[in-house]
Structure formats: structure tokens, C-alpha cells
Amino acid sequence: MSDAAEFVDATLQREGDPHRAGAEQARLRSELRFYGASVGAVRGTIRDALRRYPGLTHDEITALSSELWAVPVFERRLAAIVLLQSRVRMLQNSDLTRIESFVRAARLPVLVDLLGDGVVGPLLALLDPPGRTRAQTVLDRWLNDGDEWLRRAALLAREQAGGDRAGSEHAG
């Protein structure tokens, strides 16, 4: 595990509360493990990690998000999303493949919604016209996929980015 991932994981575990963990697991009806860290603690942990490890490149950010996501712990997965949200300007349309794998594995509305609305939507809005066109092709595929979570993320992303206009407003 990278130093940054170790820092995030250790901090989230320290911030955790077993009672909150049990309550959240029951509320979300999830098979993921829970540390019991609050959303504020997750956001603060990512903020602190980015200060501790300044200058992370695109590849380092996306690798860290994958490292955090790889362990089936709710707060780690939420931290991966917060990391991507905080560095969405660094993301590229090619990162949709990684995000697609996160959506397929998420299987929780809160995680899928944050990925669609909080990562993919803003990413679409920031892409240049050729990148946006390629990303829209990916979202079209998501919308026609049999995975309900992928369709949900695509709809939220399009809504966040301004609907179908997001793919065509800069074409003319």
C-alpha cells in the first residue's frame, strides 16, 4: 500500500466509532465493512492527505483512488470518491473506465450518486469538445447497459453536466 493510502486508512480507522459503524451498516443494508468515521472526517482526511502529499500527479491521484476503493470498506470508498471530486480538474475522459468499475462495484445509492453527480458530471462539464464527445459515447453505452447502477450514474452525470447539451453545446 502506498504511503498516502496508509495515511488515509489509518486516519479513517482512528476517526471511526464502532457504534456509528454498526448503525450505518444497518441503515445502508450493505455488506461492506464500516469504520464508523463521519463524512466530515472522510473529507478532512482527504484534505489532510492532499496537504501531506502535495503535487500528486494525475496518475498518482487515480492510482490512490483505486487503492482506496480496492478494500471493501465504506469510508475508504467514500474517500476515493472525495479524492476524485477534489481533483476532478485533473481527470480525463479516459478515467471513465476506472470510474465505471467503481460504479459497478458500488451497489449503494449513496456511492453511485456521488460518482455520477459529483465526479462524472463535473468531469463532463470540464472536458474540451472532443473529450466531451468521447465521454458522451461512454455515457450512451452506460445508459444502454443492463447494470441499473451504471444507468443511474449516467443519468445523474448528464443531469449534473447540463443534460444532452453537455455533449453538443460547444460543437458549433
Residue, then its C-alpha position, 0 to 999 in steps of 0.5 A: m500500500s502506498d504511503a498516502a493510502e496508509f495515511v488515509d486508512a489509518t486516519l479513517q480507522r482512528e476517526g471511526d466509532p464502532h457504534r456509528a459503524g454498526a448503525e450505518q451498516a444497518r441503515l445502508r443494508s450493505e455488506l461492506r465493512f464500516y469504520g464508523a468515521s463521519v463524512g466530515a472526517v472522510r473529507g478532512t482526511i482527504r484534505d489532510a492527505l492532499r496537504r501531506y502529499p502535495g503535487l500528486t500527479h494525475d496518475e498518482i491521484t487515480a492510482l490512490s483512488s483505486e487503492l482506496w476503493a480496492v478494500p471493501v470498506f465504506e469510508r475508504r470508498l467514500a474517500a476515493i470518491v472525495l479524492l476524485q471530486s477534489r481533483v476532478r480538474m485533473l481527470q480525463n475522459s479516459d478515467l471513465t473506465r476506472i470510474e465505471s468499475f467503481v460504479r459497478a462495484a458500488r451497489l449503494p445509492v449513496l456511492v453511485d450518486l456521488l460518482g455520477d453527480g459529483v465526479v462524472g458530471p463535473l468531469l463532463a462539464l470540464l472536458d474540451p469538445p472532443g473529450r466531451t464527445r468521447a465521454q458522451t459515447v461512454l455515457d450512451r453505452w452506460l445508459n444502454d447497459g443492463d447494470e441499473w447502477l451504471r444507468r443511474a450514474a449516467l443519468l445523474a452525470r448528464e443531469q449534473a453536466g447540463g443534460d444532452r447539451a453537455g455533449s453538443e453545446h460547444a460543437g458549433 
